[in-house]
Amino acid sequence: MTAPVEELLSTFDRLPESERLEIALEILKRVRHLDFPYLSNEDLVWNAEELFLELDRQEASDE
């Protein structure tokens, strides 16, 4: 990940939830027309696993 992308994500993480939602919606509007590369079943499983692990980490930190 490049430094500008890391900085953008860091700034995004510091915003209030309402502003993060606003930005997320705007980004989704802009990327829906991009031609994304094909994802294999392995890619999908890996991404799902990462999401579940992150949810587990968040739940553990909330307890």
Short mmCIF file of the C-alpha atoms (twelve columns), coordinates in Angstrom:
data_MODEL
# 
_entry.id   MODEL 
# 
loop_
_atom_site.group_PDB 
_atom_site.id 
_atom_site.type_symbol 
_atom_site.label_atom_id 
_atom_site.label_alt_id 
_atom_site.label_comp_id 
_atom_site.label_asym_id 
_atom_site.label_seq_id 
_atom_site.Cartn_x 
_atom_site.Cartn_y 
_atom_site.Cartn_z 
_atom_site.pdbx_PDB_model_num 
ATOM 1  C CA . MET A 1  0.000   0.000   0.000   1 
ATOM 2  C CA . THR A 2  1.370   3.390   -0.913  1 
ATOM 3  C CA . ALA A 3  1.923   6.186   1.595   1 
ATOM 4  C CA . PRO A 4  -0.893  8.375   0.186   1 
ATOM 5  C CA . VAL A 5  -3.351  5.477   0.448   1 
ATOM 6  C CA . GLU A 6  -2.264  4.752   4.022   1 
ATOM 7  C CA . GLU A 7  -2.653  8.433   4.899   1 
ATOM 8  C CA . LEU A 8  -6.116  8.539   3.331   1 
ATOM 9  C CA . LEU A 9  -7.212  5.468   5.280   1 
ATOM 10 C CA . SER A 10 -5.768  6.847   8.494   1 
ATOM 11 C CA . THR A 11 -7.664  10.103  7.991   1 
ATOM 12 C CA . PHE A 12 -10.827 8.139   7.189   1 
ATOM 13 C CA . ASP A 13 -10.480 6.130   10.421  1 
ATOM 14 C CA . ARG A 14 -10.302 9.326   12.493  1 
ATOM 15 C CA . LEU A 15 -13.551 10.746  11.102  1 
ATOM 16 C CA . PRO A 16 -16.876 10.540  12.926  1 
ATOM 17 C CA . GLU A 17 -19.058 7.622   11.841  1 
ATOM 18 C CA . SER A 18 -21.505 9.834   9.934   1 
ATOM 19 C CA . GLU A 19 -18.697 11.223  7.772   1 
ATOM 20 C CA . ARG A 20 -17.184 7.765   7.231   1 
ATOM 21 C CA . LEU A 21 -20.564 6.553   5.980   1 
ATOM 22 C CA . GLU A 22 -20.875 9.549   3.675   1 
ATOM 23 C CA . ILE A 23 -17.434 8.903   2.188   1 
ATOM 24 C CA . ALA A 24 -18.029 5.150   1.892   1 
ATOM 25 C CA . LEU A 25 -21.236 5.730   -0.063  1 
ATOM 26 C CA . GLU A 26 -19.512 8.181   -2.388  1 
ATOM 27 C CA . ILE A 27 -16.635 5.762   -3.025  1 
ATOM 28 C CA . LEU A 28 -19.072 2.920   -3.741  1 
ATOM 29 C CA . LYS A 29 -20.855 5.107   -6.296  1 
ATOM 30 C CA . ARG A 30 -17.539 5.802   -8.024  1 
ATOM 31 C CA . VAL A 31 -16.147 2.258   -8.082  1 
ATOM 32 C CA . ARG A 32 -19.228 0.328   -9.150  1 
ATOM 33 C CA . HIS A 33 -18.322 0.850   -12.812 1 
ATOM 34 C CA . LEU A 34 -14.697 -0.285  -12.483 1 
ATOM 35 C CA . ASP A 35 -13.680 -3.502  -14.157 1 
ATOM 36 C CA . PHE A 36 -12.515 -5.592  -11.194 1 
ATOM 37 C CA . PRO A 37 -10.359 -8.653  -11.789 1 
ATOM 38 C CA . TYR A 38 -11.926 -12.097 -11.479 1 
ATOM 39 C CA . LEU A 39 -11.805 -13.518 -7.949  1 
ATOM 40 C CA . SER A 40 -11.216 -17.231 -7.565  1 
ATOM 41 C CA . ASN A 41 -13.001 -19.299 -4.935  1 
ATOM 42 C CA . GLU A 42 -9.771  -19.282 -2.940  1 
ATOM 43 C CA . ASP A 43 -9.667  -15.477 -3.074  1 
ATOM 44 C CA . LEU A 44 -13.272 -15.263 -1.880  1 
ATOM 45 C CA . VAL A 45 -12.665 -17.721 0.966   1 
ATOM 46 C CA . TRP A 46 -9.503  -15.862 2.038   1 
ATOM 47 C CA . ASN A 47 -11.348 -12.515 2.053   1 
ATOM 48 C CA . ALA A 48 -14.274 -13.975 3.995   1 
ATOM 49 C CA . GLU A 49 -11.871 -15.458 6.530   1 
ATOM 50 C CA . GLU A 50 -10.133 -12.098 6.969   1 
ATOM 51 C CA . LEU A 51 -13.487 -10.372 7.518   1 
ATOM 52 C CA . PHE A 52 -14.558 -12.908 10.138  1 
ATOM 53 C CA . LEU A 53 -11.214 -12.673 11.921  1 
ATOM 54 C CA . GLU A 54 -11.513 -8.889  12.024  1 
ATOM 55 C CA . LEU A 55 -15.065 -9.162  13.413  1 
ATOM 56 C CA . ASP A 56 -13.772 -11.558 16.085  1 
ATOM 57 C CA . ARG A 57 -11.021 -9.064  17.014  1 
ATOM 58 C CA . GLN A 58 -13.553 -6.236  17.258  1 
ATOM 59 C CA . GLU A 59 -15.933 -8.287  19.392  1 
ATOM 60 C CA . ALA A 60 -13.082 -9.322  21.690  1 
ATOM 61 C CA . SER A 61 -11.990 -5.714  22.163  1 
ATOM 62 C CA . ASP A 62 -15.585 -4.622  22.913  1 
ATOM 63 C CA . GLU A 63 -15.920 -7.113  25.781  1 
# 
